[in-house]
Amino acid sequence: AELGVEGKANDRILDRLAAHDLVAIEAEAGDLAGLGDDERQLIVQLSSLRGGADVLEKARAIGGVAVERATSRLAETYARLVEMGIADRVQLDLGLLRDLGYYTGAILEVYDPAVGQIIGGGGRYDALLGRFGRPLPAAGFALYIERVHIAQAEEERLARKRDAS
C-alpha cells in the first residue's frame, strides 16, 4: 500500500509474497501494478529480511520514509520486547504473510523446535468485525492444541532425560 498499489494488483502481489514467489514478483509486478524496477527490487529485498532488531534498520536503509512509516509500530513493539527481556526469542520476518485476507496489520506465528512447525498464529484484523456490522479494532491469536500437546510431551521427555543424567 505504501507504494500506491491497490485493488486486484495489490492482492496478486500479496498472493505471490505469501507463496514466497519472488521470481513472480520480479516478473509480474510491472505488469500488475505498473511498478518500476526500483519498486520491484524494494519488495523483493524487504520480503527477504529476517532476524532481530537489525531487520528494522536494514529495512529503513532500503526503503526510506515509506518503510519508516510502515515499520514504526513494529519498532515500538520490538523495543517493548527488549524491555521485557524476551526479544532474543523473537524473529522478525518481513516476508511473512498469512493467506487470510482479513489481516490489516502485524501478523505472528509461534514455533516450537520440538514440533518443527507452527503451533499458533494470529494478528491484527481491524476490518473483520465491520463485515459483521460492528467495526472495531481487533487482534486475535489461536493455538493448534494438538501441536502444543506434542511440544509439551517433547519438553517433558527432554526434562526426564536431563534429570536422568
Buried (B, 14 or more C-beta within 10 A) or exposed (E): EEBEBEEEBBEBBBBBBBEBEBEBBBEBBEEBBEBEEEBBBBBBBBBBBEEBBEBBEBBBEBBEEBBBEBBEEBBEBBEEBBEEEEBEEEEBBBBBBBEEEBBBEBBBBBBBEBBEEBBBBBBBBBBBBEEEEEEEEBBEEEEBEEBBEBBBEBEEEEEEEEEEE
